[in-house]
Structures are given as C-alpha cells and as structure tokens.
C-alpha cells in the first residue's frame, strides 16, 4: 500500500454498447487503484448487460444504467426492444447525473467516448467542472481509422469540448506504438493534455478454482465479447477439420454476446473434434491467457494487453468493419514483431489457417521480439491519481482551516 486517502472517491464511466472492452479496462484500473490506496472508493457507471458477472475488489462497485447495444451497421438500439432508444438515453443521462451528484467524486474518469454515448455525459461533465472535480478522459492507444474518427468527432464538436472540459487525457499505450489522434487536427489546448501512460498490465486473479484451467497444454481462442466473433471460431474449427495433423488442444471461448443460434451451431460443429473444447464465457480471462501456450484472437485492447502481459505467442485475425481499430493495432503489432496477423478473408482458407496454427507454437514470445517492451500504464495512472488526490486533500484542508 502506498498511502491512505480518507474518503477519496473516483467515478468512472464505461458506456459499453458492444463487447466487454470498456468495462474490463475500467475494472482493471479500479482494482489497481484500490490496491495502491487505502480509503479510496471507486464507482463504475456501466451499460454492460453482464456487469454483474464479474468479481469486484472491496471498495470497487458499479452502477448499472439501461443497456444500449450497437448493431453491426454502427447504429444503436435499446437492449429492451419495447423501450424507445430516446427514452433509454434519457434514463441513462439522468442516472449518470444523479450518481455524480450523490457520489461527489474527487476524480471522474470517462472511458473512450469524450461526451458519452450520444452526448449523455456532457451535462455531468459540466456539473462536475463547476464543483472542482478533476476530469480525465481515457483513450485506447488506437481509436479508429483517422477519417472515421475525424468525421464522428466533427459532427459533435468533440475536440472543442475536450479542451473545455478535461484536465488530462490518458492514452493507454506508449507514444511509439500509436497516436490515437493521428491524422486529426488537434489543437494545442488538447495536445498539451495528452499523457501516454502505457499499456495496462494484467495479472492472474488472486482467487482461482482448482479446475479453472484445462489440463495440459492448449491454444486459447478468444473472440472477446463474441458479438462478431463467430467467423473466427468457424475458421478455426474448419482448419481442424481439414488437417488431421493439427492435434494441438484448443480451448475456444465464444463470448457472452455471441448470438445463441451461432453459438449452438459452432458447438455442434466442434463436438466431433476431440482436440477442441468450447465454453461460452469465463470472467477470468487473465487466468486462461496465462495458462495458454499461445493465443488466437481478434485483438481487442484488453486481449492485446493480456497477450503482452503474459508474454504469449499470438495470431490475430482482426475485425475490419465498421471500425478499423483492431486492424490498425494488429498491423502495428505485427510490424513490431509482437504478433502474427492475417486478414479475415485469409482465415477463411482452411489450409492457411491450419498452417498458421501450427506455426503459432513455434513463434517467439513478444518479449523475444521486443525485449524493451514495458507495460507501465497502471503504475503511472496510480502516480497521477495520487498527485490529483494530494491536491484535492490540501485544497479541502485549506477550506476547512479557513472556515475555522
């Protein structure tokens, strides 16, 4: 423990419309902070339908807001079909604001969406700004293709509002990997606030059940949330079907958001293959990655951090639409020799996919390709938070002393 802050509070916002990435990133940061600072309480506002499926450390909790899901065409809809999207957004905005008013955070950390889904956090940012809360925007090291992100942010005047609201912008990656705002016209008022803290290192959870990991060596195949991961799983199964010499055991985690009909079809398809074990979901993916010989994945941010943290050879088959985030990350990582990468259309070729799976076990670990690679994001975030809370504590002490 570094030190104690009496009744310090951090509020985090995770919009969670597609996949598990935002909630898992917020949860990782929250757990690291309460481990470092006694007396600190963290509350995560999450739209994830399965926020309650994860374990949380003492002094970390979550508030569930009504879920909105992103369709594959990029549009949004309410998870509860009978509720109008606009009504859902109004409820979310109201809950976010009232939570901030009641919780009274010292620091508010917004994950990825500067103004929240459809601007739902703007009102809360304005309110917290007036009461002196430190406002932090956390960005993935890769957001999206510059042309797509630029158009999206210009429509909502995002860049100006970032400059107006936020005290700091944490980039969850090192500056020599990728700049999330590359290709955009970034004013100095925003650029000066950018702080590249580094990748967020993961570790195996403290509590593990004896039968959690499969016995023996295995390749882990993960699709993250699974909403668009069926094709990858199908291609892995097809590779095993087409090449009898591919006998390495594989553990496939489908993901909680994979449509039920696709899930059932893949389970039937894999059933005759003794080398494949398939499960729907596991809330301790860090443990499964740590135990794997190698990883096959689509390459979302959290999975990538786990591959680096546990130093696993990896084959990445990225999503290429509607967002290009995974593609850009995979291309850059492959360029640095950290992972192997093939495009989705290449993965559809059984012979190529089988060859890649065999090669994977002979690939060097990321640390062998880049021995200087360091994952320092969590420790640097902890240092920043300590500095902000010190200032807040001194400011509050001065106010009390003045009143006396």
C-alpha positions in Angstrom: 0.0 0.0 0.0 1.4 3.4 -0.9 -0.7 5.6 1.4 -4.2 6.3 2.7 -6.6 8.9 1.4 -9.6 9.4 3.7 -12.9 9.1 1.8 -11.4 9.7 -1.6 -13.7 8.9 -4.4 -13.3 8.2 -8.1 -16.2 7.8 -10.5 -15.7 6.0 -13.8 -17.9 5.9 -16.9 -18.0 3.0 -19.3 -20.7 3.2 -22.0 -20.4 -0.5 -23.0 -22.5 -0.8 -26.2 -20.6 -3.6 -27.9 -18.3 -6.1 -26.3 -16.6 -6.2 -22.9 -13.6 -3.9 -23.5 -14.7 -0.7 -21.8 -15.9 -2.4 -18.6 -12.9 -4.7 -18.3 -10.5 -1.7 -18.8 -12.2 0.4 -16.2 -12.3 -2.6 -13.8 -8.6 -3.2 -14.2 -7.8 0.4 -13.4 -10.2 0.5 -10.5 -8.7 -2.7 -8.9 -5.1 -1.4 -9.3 -6.1 1.9 -7.6 -7.8 0.5 -4.6 -4.9 -1.9 -4.2 -2.5 1.1 -4.0 -4.6 3.4 -1.9 -6.4 2.6 1.2 -9.5 4.7 1.9 -10.1 5.1 -1.9 -13.5 4.1 -3.3 -14.2 3.6 -7.0 -17.7 3.5 -8.6 -18.1 2.4 -12.2 -21.1 3.5 -14.2 -21.6 0.8 -16.8 -24.1 0.0 -19.5 -22.9 -3.6 -19.9 -25.7 -6.2 -19.6 -23.3 -8.5 -17.7 -21.6 -6.1 -15.4 -22.6 -8.2 -12.5 -20.9 -11.3 -13.9 -17.5 -10.1 -12.9 -15.9 -10.1 -9.4 -15.0 -6.7 -7.9 -12.5 -5.9 -5.2 -13.6 -4.4 -1.9 -14.2 -0.6 -2.4 -15.0 -1.1 -6.1 -18.6 -1.2 -7.1 -20.7 -0.4 -10.2 -24.0 1.3 -11.1 -25.8 -0.3 -14.0 -27.5 2.0 -16.5 -30.0 0.7 -19.1 -28.2 -1.1 -21.8 -27.9 0.1 -25.4 -26.4 -2.2 -28.0 -24.5 -1.3 -31.2 -25.7 -3.1 -34.3 -23.2 -4.4 -36.8 -24.1 -1.4 -39.1 -23.0 1.0 -36.4 -26.5 2.1 -35.3 -27.8 1.8 -31.7 -30.9 0.3 -30.2 -32.2 -0.3 -26.7 -31.4 -3.8 -25.4 -35.0 -3.9 -24.2 -36.8 -3.8 -27.5 -40.0 -2.4 -26.0 -38.3 0.8 -24.8 -37.7 3.6 -27.3 -34.0 4.4 -27.7 -34.5 8.1 -26.9 -36.3 7.2 -23.6 -33.4 4.8 -22.8 -30.8 7.6 -23.4 -32.8 10.0 -21.2 -32.8 7.5 -18.4 -29.1 6.9 -18.8 -28.3 10.6 -18.7 -30.4 11.1 -15.6 -28.8 8.2 -13.7 -25.3 9.4 -14.6 -26.0 12.9 -13.4 -27.7 11.8 -10.2 -25.0 9.3 -9.4 -22.4 12.1 -9.8 -24.4 14.4 -7.6 -24.8 11.8 -4.8 -21.3 10.2 -5.0 -19.4 13.5 -5.2 -16.2 12.2 -6.8 -12.8 13.8 -6.5 -11.9 12.4 -9.9 -14.2 11.5 -12.9 -12.6 9.2 -15.5 -14.5 8.8 -18.8 -13.5 5.8 -20.9 -13.1 6.3 -24.7 -16.3 8.4 -25.5 -15.4 12.0 -24.6 -19.0 13.1 -24.3 -20.5 9.7 -23.6 -22.9 7.8 -25.8 -24.9 10.4 -27.9 -23.5 13.1 -25.5 -25.1 11.6 -22.4 -22.1 12.6 -20.2 -21.8 16.3 -21.2 -24.3 17.5 -18.6 -22.5 15.6 -15.9 -19.1 16.9 -17.0 -20.4 20.5 -16.9 -21.8 20.0 -13.4 -18.6 18.3 -12.0 -16.5 21.0 -13.6 -18.2 23.7 -11.5 -17.5 21.8 -8.3 -13.8 21.4 -9.0 -13.8 17.6 -9.8 -10.7 16.5 -11.8 -11.9 15.3 -15.2 -9.9 12.7 -17.0 -10.5 11.3 -20.5 -9.1 7.8 -21.1 -8.4 6.8 -24.7 -7.3 3.5 -26.2 -4.0 3.7 -27.9 -5.9 3.1 -31.2 -9.4 4.7 -31.5 -10.3 4.1 -35.2 -9.2 5.0 -38.7 -8.5 8.8 -38.7 -11.0 9.5 -41.5 -13.8 7.8 -39.4 -12.9 9.3 -36.1 -12.4 12.8 -37.6 -15.9 12.7 -39.2 -17.5 11.4 -36.0 -15.9 14.0 -33.7 -16.6 16.9 -36.0 -20.3 16.2 -36.1 -20.5 16.5 -32.3 -17.8 19.3 -31.9 -15.9 16.9 -29.7 -12.4 18.4 -29.9 -13.6 21.8 -28.7 -15.5 20.2 -25.8 -12.5 18.1 -24.8 -10.4 21.2 -24.5 -13.3 22.9 -22.5 -14.0 20.1 -20.0 -11.0 17.8 -19.4 -8.0 18.4 -17.2 -6.0 15.5 -18.7 -6.2 12.8 -21.4 -4.7 9.5 -20.6 -3.6 7.4 -23.6 -3.5 3.7 -22.7 -0.4 3.0 -24.7 3.2 4.2 -25.3 3.8 7.1 -27.7 6.0 5.0 -30.0 3.2 2.4 -30.6 0.4 4.6 -32.0 -1.2 8.0 -31.5 -4.9 7.7 -31.2 -5.5 11.2 -32.7 -3.1 10.8 -35.6 -4.5 12.3 -38.8 -6.8 14.7 -36.9 -6.4 18.4 -36.5 -5.5 18.5 -32.8 -5.4 22.0 -31.2 -2.6 22.7 -28.8 -5.1 23.0 -26.0 -5.9 19.3 -26.4 -2.4 18.0 -27.4 -0.9 19.5 -24.3 -3.2 17.5 -22.1 -2.3 14.1 -23.7 -0.4 11.8 -21.4 0.8 8.5 -22.9 0.7 6.3 -19.7 1.4 3.0 -21.5 -0.3 -0.4 -21.8 -2.3 -1.7 -18.8 -0.5 -4.7 -17.4 -2.7 -7.7 -16.3 -2.1 -10.3 -13.7 -3.7 -13.6 -12.7 -6.6 -13.0 -10.2 -5.8 -13.8 -6.6 -8.6 -16.3 -6.2 -8.6 -19.3 -8.5 -10.6 -22.5 -8.5 -8.6 -25.7 -8.9 -10.4 -26.8 -12.0 -10.5 -23.4 -13.7 -7.8 -24.0 -16.3 -8.0 -27.1 -18.7 -5.4 -29.8 -18.0 -2.4 -29.9 -20.3 -1.2 -27.5 -23.0 -3.8 -25.6 -25.0 -4.1 -22.8 -27.6 -6.6 -20.3 -26.4 -9.1 -19.0 -29.0 -11.0 -15.9 -27.8 -13.4 -13.5 -29.5 -13.7 -11.1 -26.7 -17.4 -10.3 -26.2 -18.2 -12.6 -29.1 -20.8 -10.4 -30.8 -19.0 -10.6 -34.1 -16.6 -13.5 -33.4 -18.5 -16.4 -35.0 -16.5 -16.3 -38.2 -13.2 -16.6 -36.4 -14.4 -19.6 -34.4 -15.8 -21.2 -37.6 -12.5 -20.8 -39.4 -10.5 -22.4 -36.5 -12.9 -25.4 -36.5 -12.7 -25.7 -40.3 -8.8 -25.7 -40.0 -9.0 -28.7 -37.6 -11.5 -30.5 -39.8 -9.3 -30.1 -42.9 -5.9 -31.1 -41.4 -5.7 -34.3 -39.4 -2.2 -33.5 -38.3 -3.5 -30.5 -36.4 -3.8 -32.1 -33.0 -2.8 -29.3 -30.6 -5.6 -28.9 -28.0 -7.6 -25.7 -28.3 -9.9 -24.0 -25.8 -12.4 -21.8 -27.5 -14.2 -19.1 -25.5 -17.2 -17.9 -27.6 -18.1 -14.8 -25.6 -21.3 -13.8 -23.9 -22.6 -11.6 -26.7 -22.4 -14.3 -29.5 -26.0 -14.8 -30.8 -27.5 -18.0 -29.5 -28.1 -19.6 -32.9 -24.5 -19.1 -33.9 -23.3 -20.4 -30.6 -25.3 -23.6 -30.9 -24.2 -24.2 -34.5 -20.5 -23.8 -33.6 -20.9 -26.2 -30.6 -22.4 -28.8 -32.8 -19.7 -28.3 -35.5 -16.9 -28.7 -33.0 -18.4 -31.7 -31.0 -16.7 -34.4 -33.1 -13.2 -32.9 -32.8 -11.6 -34.3 -29.7 -8.9 -31.6 -29.7 -11.3 -28.8 -29.2 -13.0 -27.8 -26.0 -15.6 -25.0 -26.2 -17.1 -22.8 -23.5 -19.4 -19.9 -23.7 -17.9 -17.4 -21.2 -15.3 -17.0 -18.5 -15.0 -14.0 -16.3 -11.3 -14.7 -15.5 -9.8 -14.5 -19.0 -6.5 -13.4 -17.5 -6.1 -16.8 -15.9 -6.9 -18.6 -19.2 -4.4 -16.5 -21.2 -1.7 -17.0 -18.6 -2.2 -20.8 -18.8 -2.2 -21.0 -22.6 0.7 -22.0 -24.9 -0.5 -19.4 -27.4 -3.5 -17.2 -28.3 -5.7 -16.8 -31.3 -7.8 -13.6 -31.1 -9.4 -10.7 -32.9 -7.1 -8.4 -31.0 -9.2 -6.0 -28.9 -7.4 -3.8 -26.5 -7.8 -6.0 -23.4 -6.8 -9.2 -25.1 -3.8 -7.5 -26.6 -2.7 -6.3 -23.1 -3.1 -9.8 -21.8 -1.0 -11.3 -24.7 1.8 -8.8 -23.8 1.4 -9.2 -20.0 1.7 -13.0 -20.1 4.1 -13.0 -23.0 2.2 -15.3 -25.3 2.8 -16.0 -29.0 -0.4 -14.8 -30.8 -2.2 -15.0 -34.1 -4.5 -12.0 -34.6 -7.4 -12.0 -37.1 -8.8 -8.5 -36.6 -12.2 -7.0 -37.2 -12.0 -4.7 -40.2 -15.5 -3.1 -40.1 -17.4 -1.0 -39.1 -14.4 0.2 -37.0 -10.8 -0.4 -38.0 -9.3 -0.2 -34.5 -8.4 -3.9 -34.3 -6.9 -3.9 -37.8 -4.7 -0.9 -37.1 -3.5 -2.3 -33.8 -2.7 -5.7 -35.3 -0.8 -4.2 -38.3 1.3 -2.1 -35.9 2.0 -5.0 -33.5 2.9 -7.3 -36.4 5.2 -4.6 -37.8 7.0 -4.6 -34.5 7.2 -8.5 -34.5 4.9 -8.8 -31.4 2.2 -10.9 -33.1 1.4 -12.7 -36.3 -1.6 -11.4 -38.2 -3.8 -12.5 -41.1 -6.9 -10.8 -42.5 -10.4 -12.4 -42.1 -10.6 -13.4 -45.7 -7.2 -15.2 -45.3 -8.5 -17.0 -42.2 -11.3 -18.5 -44.4 -8.7 -20.7 -46.2 -8.5 -23.9 -44.1 -5.0 -24.8 -45.2 -3.6 -21.4 -44.4 -5.4 -21.2 -41.1 -4.1 -24.7 -40.1 -0.5 -23.7 -41.1 -0.7 -20.6 -39.0 -2.0 -22.5 -36.0 1.0 -24.9 -36.3 3.4 -22.1 -36.7 2.0 -20.3 -33.7 3.5 -22.7 -31.3 7.0 -22.0 -32.7 6.6 -18.2 -32.8 8.9 -16.2 -30.4 7.2 -14.6 -27.4 6.6 -10.8 -27.6 9.5 -10.2 -25.2 11.9 -12.0 -27.5 10.9 -9.8 -30.4 10.9 -6.6 -28.3 12.9 -7.0 -25.1 12.5 -3.4 -24.1 8.7 -3.6 -24.1 7.3 -2.4 -20.8 3.7 -2.2 -19.6 3.6 0.7 -17.1 0.1 2.1 -17.5 -1.3 1.0 -14.2 1.6 2.3 -12.1 1.7 5.6 -14.0 -2.0 6.0 -13.5 -1.6 5.3 -9.8 1.1 8.0 -9.6 -1.2 10.6 -11.4 -4.1 9.8 -9.2 -2.0 10.2 -6.1 -0.9 13.6 -7.3 -4.5 14.7 -8.0 -5.8 13.4 -4.7 -3.0 15.1 -2.8 -4.0 18.4 -4.4 -7.7 17.7 -3.5 -6.8 16.8 0.1 -4.7 20.0 0.5 -7.5 22.1 -1.1 -10.1 20.6 1.2 -7.9 21.1 4.3 -7.4 24.8 3.4 -11.1 25.3 3.1 -11.8 23.7 6.5 -8.9 25.7 8.1 -10.3 28.9 6.6 -13.7 28.2 8.0 -12.2 27.7 11.5 
